[in-house]
């Protein structure tokens, strides 16, 4: 954690120096991305430390609250820059990235060490059903738009956003209060730093992410043009990977320790948070900022989300996972990334 803090500060200072000296645009953008990844990791470390001071229920709620803060911050500044399509693509990218890339890479990494791994069956079944429900709700505004009923898309998007947010609150009550015994995982560790220092670290990480996210969003469109990349690829792949950097690293580490229930919680759980919490919040924020963001996604985005959810539900259904299933998830992600790359 100490080295991650040092690296984050160093990368942040270097980024500011490069911007001041007006160095090559691509070099500056590279350091911005690196700082975002390090800052996201630092945020994850701080949140984990604070959670260790509380009960597993409170710790879970804290992780749920701060787990996707990086995506929220990036999305806020992207909306401020008018990059609404990129924000919607990043929501798609975060959902499929967690399901396919992160969970797939974790199964592959853990599968080389363990022949098969067990999932918490109750948690797996509930998460899969919730994910399917969230996808069904997200698809409704898109279906309306496809059939040329754009006049009602915004109203339906708000109805869906409110429904998703209420479902998210109810899922927290279910997971951390009424049925918390379904989700018990013996992962509580002794804190490595004082609570006050952990909160200072959390605030520092949020400040760093806020500043760098604005730099990232303000240069995103220029980077897309200079690299010849479409908004779908930039949002779904680049922003999706950068925004979920903390979950990527943590999930693979958990998999190497055969803690697949934690992997499930940090991947499928994160996708649920994106669909049921981040998407509605960004929808409401865009309205307050005068933008016209809705929850109507492109047909290829709808297909990508649906296929990803169907595959992960099939893989997790028996409560056991192995490296071959991880490879299947990764291959689907690679094919989708190639399709997004050529979609202009």
VENMO-V42320 format. One line per field, one symbol per residue. ss: DSSP state (@ for helix, = for strand, . for the rest). phi: phi as a letter, one per 20 degrees, with the letter a starting at -180 (. if undefined). A space follows every 10 residues. Layout:
ss->???
phi->???
This chain:
ss->.@@@@@@@@@ @@@@@@@@@@ @...@@@@@@ @@@@@@@@@@ @@@@@@@@@@ @....@@@@@ @@@@@@..@@ @@@@@@@@@@ ...@@@@@@@ @@@@@@@@@@ @@@@@@@@@@ @.....==.. @@@@@@@@@@ @@@@@@@@@@ @@@@@@...@ @@@@@@@@@@ @@@@@@@@@@ @@@@@@@@.@ @@@....... ....@@@@@@ @@@@@@@@@@ @@@@@@@@@@ @@@@@@@... @@@@@@@@@@ @@@.@@@@@@ @@@@@@...@ @@@@@@@@@@ @@@@@@@@@@ @@@@@@@@.. ........@@ @@@@@@@@@@ @@@@@@...= =.@@@@@@@@ @@@@@@@@@@ @@..
phi->.fffffffff ffffffffff elfggfffff ffffffffff ffffffffff ffedffffff fffffdgdff fffffgfffg enefffffff fgfffffffe ffffffffff ffdcfbcedf ffffffffff fffffgfffg ffffffemdg fdffffffff ffffffffff fffffdcfcf ffdfcfcfcf gdbfgfffff fffffffgff ffffffffdf fffgffemdf fffgffdfff fffdgffgff ffffffdmdf fffgfedfff fffffdcfgf ffffffffen ecfcdeefgf fgffffffff fffffefemc cbffffffff ffffffffff feed
